[in-house]
Amino acid sequence: MKQYIIIEDEPVAARRLKNMISEIEPESEMLVHLESVEEAVHWFQKNPFSGLICMDVNLADGTCFDILKQVEISAPVIFTTAFEAYIIQAFEANAIAYLLKPIKREELEKAIMKYEKMEHHNWGTEYKELTDSLLKQEQVYIKRLLIKIGNAIRIIPVSEVAYFFTQNKIVYACLLSGKNYPVGFNLDEMERQLSPADFFRINRQFIVSAASVTQIFMYTKSRLKLFLSPASETEVIVSYERTAAFKKWLTEN
């Protein structure tokens, strides 16, 4: 492996992946790090590439399948994903390497070795089949939360949640009424179960609904500061990487 590309919207995850690849293949070179669907599409339209691509499934402004729908990629891809099992099965059916996050070094090394042994062929056809297969599968999102309170379980419609937030490593649902309840999932798990039309992950600590956002102010380093209802005890800042996608989401939902 001489050159590779990383498509990943989380800088920490991208650096970690780059470091692991450097350990496995010291002579390899990262050609470019792309952080969004828009950036990747623009880059591939101008730069034919035949090396290895490490591509995160879930990006700030969409999924990697939005890239595959817009540009033809004939290079082999190692997908990184935290998606549910049915999507993993689709990867297996199409003989495409995938790694579940957090990525383990030995699994990455195995995937790279598999790539190096493979004969070059038209991967683009397989990606098209994979994309079409996934688009036919309807994602089911939760409509209610089951909150354990003592020996009782309370049923809370997701429509009553203003936002989700992390505090002391516990994720809470803040209801429109102002009450907070622990949900029993981490924020990554919660994000995967929520409809992207109703909720948006703005940073590592918050997932917000459009209805909860009452005011938006420009903040340092091209970020946004949000005021939510009910009010949050901590500052709510949209990360730089997610700002553009958040603005787009807010206007469309």
N, C-alpha and C positions, 0 to 999 in steps of 0.2 A: 504494500500500500504506500503510494507516494503522497497523494493529496486527498484531503477530505474536507467536507463542509459540515458545519453544525447549524441546525435550525432549531433554536430554543429561545423562548422568551424570558426565561429566568437566568440572569447573569451568573448566579452561584452554581446552578445546575450545569450551565455551559462550561464554566471554568473547571468544574469537577470532571466533566466528561473529557474535556481537552487534556487535563492532567493524566487521566487514566490511559487515554490513547497514546500519549507521549511515553508512558511507562511501558506499554505493550509494544509499541512500534516507535522506537526512538528517532528513526529517520523520517517519520511521517511529518507532513506539513499541513496545518489548518489553513486552507485557502481563504475562507471567509466565515464569519459568524453572522447569521441572519436571525432577526428576532421576531418577524411577523409574516403573515401571509402576504401582505402587500409588498414588503421588502423582498421576500423570496421570489414572488412572481416577477417583479421588476428585474431582479438579478438574473434569473434563468432565461428571461426573454433576450438578454443581451450576452449571456455567457454560456455557451455549450460546455457541458461538464461530463466526464466519464469516470471520475473517481468514486469514492465512497461518500454517501450522504448519511449523516446521523440526524434524524428528523423527529422532533417531538410531535405527538398527535394533537395535543390541545394547546393552541397558541392564543395570545391575547385577543387577536381580531378574527378568530375562526379556528378551523382545524386544518391539519396538513392536507386533508382531502380537497379543501378549497384551492390549494396550490396545484394538486394533481389534476383538477378539473380545468385549470386555466392554462397550464403549460405542459408540454410533453417532456417527461423525464425518463431517460433511458439508462441512467446510472443505478446501481444497486443501492438500496436504502436499508439501514438499520433503524427501525422505528422504536422510539421510547414512549411508553404509555402507562397511564394509571387507569385505563378504561376497563369496563367490565368484561367478563369472560366471553360473552358472545362475540365481541369484537376480536378478542384474541383468537378465537376459533376461526374467524374469517382470515386472519393473518396466516394461520397454519394451513388453511385450505389453499392459499395462494403461494405457499412456500416462501414467504417473506420473513426475514429475521425481525424479532421484536424483543425488547427488554422492558421488564416492569420496573418502575421506579419504587424505591431508590435503586439505582443501577449497581449491580455487583461486578467487581472487577473480573472475576472468573467468567461470568456470563458474557461480558463484553468481549473478553479475549476469545472465547469460543465463537462468538458471532463474527469477529474479524477473521479468524482462521477459516471459518466456513466461506466467507466472502473471497478470501484469497485462493481457495481451492476451486471456486466456481468458474465455469467457462463463461465468457462474455456472450450475452444474448439480449434480446429485446425485452428489457424489463418493463418498458412502457405499457405493453399489452397487459401484463399482469396487474399493474397498478390501476389500469382502467377497469379491469374486472373486479378488483378489490373495492374500488370506489363505488361502482355500480351496485355491488353486493351490499355494502354498508348503507347506501342511500335507500335501499328497499326495506331496511329494518327500522321499524318505528321505535324510537326511544321512549320509554315510559318513565315519567317523573312522578315523584311522590306528591300527594294532595293533602296528606295529614301527617302530623307528628304525634308519636306516642311518647308522652313524657311521664316518667316514673316519679311520683311524689309520695314518698313513704312506701306504703303497701298498695297504694292506688296508682292507676295509670290514667292520665288525662289525655284526651284526644283534642289536638289543636289543629284546625285547618291552616295550611301553609299560607292561605290568603290573609290570615290575621297577623303574619310575621312582617315586621318592618325591616329588620336586618338580623344577620347573624354575626357574632363577634367572638374573639378569643380573649380570655382573661385567665392568667395563671394556668395555662395549658388546658383549660376547659372551654368548650364552645357553648355559647348561649344563644337562644333565640330571643330577641327583643320584640315583644308583641306591640301592636299599634296602641294597646292599652297602657304600655309602659312597663309591664311586668317582664321579668327575665326568667328563662327556664333553661337548665342544661339539657342538651339534646342527645348526648351519648355518642356523637360522631366527631371525628376531627374535621377541620374545615375543608380539606381536600375531598373527603368522603361526602360531606354535605353538598359541596359544589356540584359533584357528579349527579346527585339525586334531584337537583333543582332545575326547573325549566329555565334555560338561558334567556327566554323572553321576559321572565319575571324577576330574575335576580342576576347580579353581576359581581364578580370577585374583583374588588378594587385594589387589594393588597394582601399581605399575608395574614391580616387580622380581621378583615371585614368582607362580608358579602351583603350587598344592599339591594333593596327593591327600589324601583323608580319612584314609587309613592313616598318613600321615606326621605328623599332628598328635597330639602326646602330651600337651600341656598348654596351657591357655588362661588368660590373666590379663587383667583389666581394665586399660586403659591410658589415658593422658591424652586429653581431648577425645572421650570416648565411643568410643575405638578399642579394638582387641584386640591383645594381644601373644601370639604363638604360639611354642611350643617344638616343634621338629620332630625327627624321627628318620629319618635321621642328622642330627646337629646342624648348624645353619647358623653360619657364622663371623660373620654380620651379624645385627642385630636383624630379626625378622620381624613386621611390624605390619600388621594389616588396616586399610585406609584407612576413614575415617569413612563415605564414600559406599557402601562395600561390606559394612559390618559386619552390617546386618540380613539382607541376602541370603546372606551367608556362614553365619550362624547357621542360617538356614532350610535351606540346602544341606547343612550338616553333619548335621542331624538326619534328613534325608530320604535320604541316600546312604550 
